[in-house]
């Protein structure tokens, strides 16, 4: 499956932004999917994940209440709604997919190594 993230841009603190991830070359419902981000000089960080059916969603504790992950399997799309954005949200955001189970282990779920399909990333810059 090929993934392409889009929707990034330059926003001001407090604004909202929705990222999209389009899946092609496969059926997205076969994959558990996730969002990661990477700021300059930092390691890639888990943001959120969603199971194949969309029945289970996970968001990093520090982002709960601001970020929401969702998917539309009929459109082979995944989304990340980001509200009340902060300058520290500035990063390149990546979408990723895996056939592995992500519901049983948090460590598996948040590890970049779990995901074997990656999009190219979309830049989000939040100005203060």
C-alpha positions as CSV (number, residue, x, y, z in Angstrom):
1,X,0.0,0.0,0.0
2,X,1.2,3.5,-0.8
3,X,0.4,6.4,1.6
4,X,0.3,10.1,0.9
5,X,-0.1,12.7,3.7
6,X,-1.4,16.1,2.9
7,X,-3.0,19.1,4.6
8,X,0.0,20.6,6.4
9,X,0.7,24.3,6.4
10,X,1.5,27.4,8.4
11,X,-1.0,28.2,11.2
12,X,-1.1,30.4,14.3
13,X,-1.2,29.1,17.8
14,X,-4.8,28.2,18.7
15,X,-5.8,27.4,15.2
16,X,-7.1,24.1,13.8
17,X,-5.8,22.0,11.0
18,X,-6.8,18.7,9.5
19,X,-4.3,16.3,8.0
20,X,-5.3,13.6,5.5
21,X,-3.7,10.4,4.5
22,X,-4.7,8.7,1.3
23,X,-4.0,5.0,0.8
24,X,-3.6,3.5,-2.7
25,X,-2.5,0.2,-4.1
26,X,-4.3,-1.7,-1.4
27,X,-7.4,-1.7,0.7
28,X,-6.9,0.5,3.7
29,X,-9.2,-1.5,5.9
30,X,-6.6,-4.3,5.9
31,X,-4.3,-2.0,7.9
32,X,-4.0,-0.5,11.3
33,X,-2.9,3.1,10.7
34,X,-1.1,5.8,12.7
35,X,0.2,9.3,12.7
36,X,3.8,10.2,13.8
37,X,5.6,13.4,13.8
38,X,9.2,14.5,13.8
39,X,10.5,17.9,14.8
40,X,14.0,19.1,13.7
41,X,16.7,17.4,15.8
42,X,14.2,15.0,17.5
43,X,13.2,11.4,17.1
44,X,10.0,10.4,15.3
45,X,7.2,10.5,17.9
46,X,3.9,8.7,18.0
47,X,0.8,10.9,17.8
48,X,-2.2,8.7,17.2
49,X,-3.4,5.4,15.9
50,X,-6.6,3.8,14.7
51,X,-7.5,0.1,14.1
52,X,-8.7,-1.4,10.9
53,X,-12.4,-0.8,11.5
54,X,-11.9,2.5,13.3
55,X,-13.3,0.9,16.4
56,X,-10.3,1.7,18.5
57,X,-8.4,5.0,18.5
58,X,-5.4,6.0,20.5
59,X,-3.9,9.4,21.0
60,X,-0.7,10.3,22.9
61,X,-1.7,11.5,26.4
62,X,-0.1,14.9,25.9
63,X,-2.3,15.5,22.9
64,X,-5.6,14.1,24.1
65,X,-8.4,16.6,24.0
66,X,-6.7,18.4,21.1
67,X,-6.1,15.7,18.5
68,X,-8.5,13.3,17.0
69,X,-7.8,10.4,14.6
70,X,-10.4,9.0,12.3
71,X,-10.7,7.1,9.0
72,X,-13.1,6.5,6.1
73,X,-12.4,3.1,4.7
74,X,-14.8,3.6,1.8
75,X,-12.5,6.4,0.7
76,X,-9.2,4.8,1.8
77,X,-8.5,7.8,3.9
78,X,-7.3,8.6,7.4
79,X,-7.5,11.9,9.1
80,X,-5.9,13.8,12.0
81,X,-7.9,16.7,13.4
82,X,-5.6,19.0,15.3
83,X,-7.2,21.8,17.4
84,X,-5.8,24.4,19.7
85,X,-2.4,24.1,18.1
86,X,0.8,25.0,19.9
87,X,4.2,26.1,18.6
88,X,5.5,22.8,19.9
89,X,3.3,20.9,17.5
90,X,5.6,22.2,14.7
91,X,6.9,19.1,12.9
92,X,6.7,16.9,9.8
93,X,3.7,14.7,10.2
94,X,3.8,11.2,8.7
95,X,1.1,8.6,8.2
96,X,1.9,4.9,8.5
97,X,0.3,1.5,8.2
98,X,0.8,-2.0,9.5
99,X,-0.7,-5.4,9.4
100,X,0.4,-6.0,12.9
101,X,-2.0,-6.0,15.9
102,X,-1.7,-2.7,17.8
103,X,-4.4,-3.2,20.4
104,X,-2.5,-5.5,22.8
105,X,0.7,-3.6,23.5
106,X,1.2,0.1,23.9
107,X,4.9,-0.3,23.2
108,X,4.1,-2.0,19.9
109,X,1.5,0.6,19.0
110,X,3.7,3.6,19.5
111,X,6.9,2.2,18.0
112,X,7.8,3.4,14.5
113,X,9.3,-0.1,13.9
114,X,5.8,-1.6,14.0
115,X,4.7,0.2,10.9
116,X,6.2,-0.9,7.6
117,X,4.4,1.5,5.2
118,X,5.0,5.2,5.4
119,X,3.9,8.3,3.6
120,X,6.2,11.1,2.6
121,X,5.3,13.5,5.4
122,X,3.6,16.9,5.5
123,X,5.0,20.0,7.3
124,X,3.0,21.7,10.0
125,X,4.3,24.9,11.3
126,X,2.6,26.7,14.2
127,X,3.6,30.3,14.9
128,X,3.2,31.9,18.3
